[in-house]
């Protein structure tokens, strides 16, 4: 049974999604900001997506990257996948293939099959020293972000 706080958070998330689906982006963003403040990492990903697409606000790849990173570091699998992509492509951040590998790996360890595929694809583009660095960085991330 959900606690009162969990139920309230679920209501906020549902209202945010309804607002988003109705193209009421300002309200959706405001509600997702509230939910993120209560610790909901899915709300962080939704806010990042809005920044990435420029929905209801100026497009900002750097702000999207910042929010994906925050969600990723808190264990959100979609945030990890998306942050890996941002790093791989250099969307709003400096391109970083080693850390892209790490975040794809973290999402893959959580069961995200697409992230595993992206990680394996990326591995084929790294040279031997980059591969060694990526594997070591993934081990460190596994200890840091459980």
N, C-alpha and C positions, 0 to 999 in steps of 0.2 A: 504494500500500500504506500502510495506517495505521501510525503510530508506536505504540509501546507506550503512550504517554500518551493518544493519541487512542482507542486500543482500551479503555483503562481508563475513560476518560470515557464512552464509548459504553456500556460495561457498567453504570456507575453510573446513567446516564440510563434504560437499559432496566429495571433493577431498580426505579428510582423509579416508572416508569410502571406496572410490574406491581403495585407496592405501592398506588399510587393507584387503579388499576382494582379492586383487592381491598378498597377502602375503608380501607386501612391508612395513613391520612393522616399520622400522626406519622412513620412510617418514610419515606414518600414525601418529606415536607418535609425531613427530615434529609438524605436522599440528594441532593435538589435543592440544598440549601444547600452540600453538598460540591462538587457540579458547578459551581455558581455561583462558588464560591471558586477553581475552576480555569478560570474565564473563560467558562463556557457561558451565553450570554444566553437560550437557550430555558429554562434552569432558572430564571432570574430571572422570566420570564413565568409559568412554572408556579407559582412561589411567590406571585407577585402575584395570580394567579387564586384561589389558596387563601385568601389574605387577603381578597380581594374577596367570596368566597362564604362565608367563615367555615368552611372545611373543615379540621377538625383543630386549629383555633385560633379565638380570638375574631375575629369579623368586624371588619376594619379597612380602610376605604376609603383612609385616609391612607397606611397602610403599602403597600397595593396600588399607589397612585399613585407612591409613592417607588420601588418596584421596577420598575414600568413605565417610569418616567423613566430609571432607570439602564440598563435594557435598550435603550430608545430611543436614548439617547445613545451606546450602543455599536454602533448600526446594526441592531438587531433589528427587522425589519419589523412583526412582530406587536406588539412592544412599542411601536413608533411609532404604529401604528393605535390600540392600546388607550390609550396615553397621550393621544392626540388626543381620544378619546372621553371620558376622565376630565376633561380640561380643558373640553371643550365642555359637559358635563353638570354639572360642579362636584362630581364624586364624590371626596370626601376632600381636595379642593383648592378654592381660589377659582376660580370660573368664569372662563375666559380664552379668548375666541373667537379672538383673534389667534394665540395660541400653539397652539390646537387646529388652526387652519388650517395652521400650520407643520408640525406633526407628522403630520397627514394627508398633507400635501404630501411630506414626507420618505418616508413609507411608499409613497406613490404613485410617487415617483421610483424606488423599488425594485421597482416592478411590481405593487403591490397595487391591484387594480382597485376593490375596495370602498373603500379609502382615498381614491382619486381621486374616487369618487362622493360620499363624505362631504365632501371638500374643496370640490367644486363646489356641493353643497347649502349648505354653510356660507357660501360666498361670496355667495349670494343674500340672506343675512340681514345682511351687513355694510354699513355705510354707506360712502360714498366715502373718508373719511379712515381708517376701519378697514381698508378694502381695501388702500389704499396702504401702511399700516403692516404688514399681513399679508404683502404681496408683498415688501416690504423685509426683513422678518424671515425669510422663507423663503430669500431670497438669502443672508443672513448665516448661517443654519443650514446651508445647502449648503456654505459655505466652512468652517464649524466642524466639522460632523459628516459627514465623508466616508466 
